[in-house]
Amino acid sequence: MSRFADPHVNVQQFDLPEGSVVVDIGAGAGHYALPLAKKVGTTGKVYAVDVQRELLDKLKRQAKTEHVHGVEIVWGDVEKLGGTGLRDGLANAVLFSNVLFQVEHRKIALEEATRLLKSGGLLYVIDWSDSFGHTGPRPEDVFT
């Protein structure tokens, strides 16, 4: 049994109509960014934010391979207010998936997410519920 949530299944549960704008914080190689882009359609946009350029490069290549449009690659740091470089009130939703356990400055990261959200926007958080031995974060890093 896998300990990882299926991004495709999770994204289908999100309240994101076509045309929505989503910011995927810690997008990595795009496990959520690509399904999100498919869900919001050609009139929507997904800003895939990460501090690791090599993962963003991989995401960019994968989006091209899969012919997924509407993914904007953003090299940025969510642990700095304004660190994403995106404008205030841009997004209908912000997603943190398996990121918060790695974030040292969680308060700032959540302030950055709030800054990016439109009024009434949604913040989705998917993270480890426990430390599973050698899989996942150290017990003291689990974000409850």
N, C-alpha and C positions, 0 to 999 in steps of 0.2 A: 504494500500500500504506500502510495506517495504521500509525503508530508507537504507537498507543494500544491497550492491552489492552481487551478487551470485558468490562465488569463482569459481565454475565449469565453468560458462559462461565466466568470466574474463580470466581464465587460457587458455581456448580454443582460445582466441584472442592473446595471447602472442606468439611471434616469437621464439618458443623453439622446435627445432627438437629433435627427439629421440637421446639420448646420451648426452644431455646438462647437465651441472652442474649449479644448482641454489642454492643461499643462501636466505633463508626466514628469514628475520630479524624480531624478535618479533613474532615468529611462534605460540606462545600460544599452544592451543590444536590441531592445525593442520588444520584449515579450508582451508588454501591454500597449506600447505605442502603435504597433501595427494593427492589432484588433480594434483599438480605439479609433484609428483612422478609418477603418472599414465601417465601424458603427456610425460615425458622424458624417460619413459620405463625402461626396465631392464638394459640397458647399461648406463643410466643416474643416477644422484644422486642429492638429495635435502638435504642440510645442514639446519636443523631446529634450529635456534638460539633463545634462550630466557633467561631471567634472573630468571624466575620463574620455579624452578625445578618441582613443582607439576604439572604444565601445560605440561611440557616436558614428565613427566611420563605418563600423560594421553594420549598424542600424541603417545608415544611408544606403549602403550597398544592398542590404536585404530588402528595403522598401523598393528599390529600383528593380530588383529581381522579381519581386512579387507584384510589381506594377501597382503599388499602393501610393496614392497621391495624398497630399495634404499633411505630410509629416515635415515639420520644420525642425532642423537640428539646431540646438542651442547649447553652446559650451558655456556653462555658468555654475556659480556656487551658491546654493540655497542657504548656506550658513552665513551669508552676508545680506543685510537688507538691501534690496536692489541688485543683488548678485546674479540674478537671472538675466538682467538687462531687458526684461519685458515690461510693458507699460501697466500701470495700475488698472484694475477692473477689466482686464482683458478676457478672463475665462469664465465659462459657465461651470467648470469643474477643475479641481486640482487633484491629482493622484499621487500618493506616496505608497509605493509598493515595495516592501522589503527594504526600506531605506532608513526609517527612523532609528532602528537599533544601531545604525552606523553613525548617526549624526551626533556630534558632540554638543552643538549649540541648538538644541531642539526648539527653544523658545523663539530664536531668531528665524529658524526654518519655518516654523508655523506662522510667524508674523509675515514672512515673505509670501507664503501661500495665501494668507488672508489678503494681502495687498493685491495679489493677482486676480482674486475672485471678484466677479460682478456682485452687486447686491443680490442676495438670495442664491448665490452660487453654492455648489456642493464641494465638500472636501471628503475624498475617499481615502481611507487608510487601510492598507493590508500589510500586516506585519506578523512576525513570529509571536506565537502565544506562549511559547516555552522554549527552553534550550534543550535540544535533543542530542545530548552527548556530543559527538564530534560533528554534528550537522547543525548549522545555524549559529546564532550568536552565543556568547558566553552568558550564563544566567544573569549576571549583573547588567548586561546590555539589552535585555528584553524590554521592549517598550510596552507597558501595560495600559 
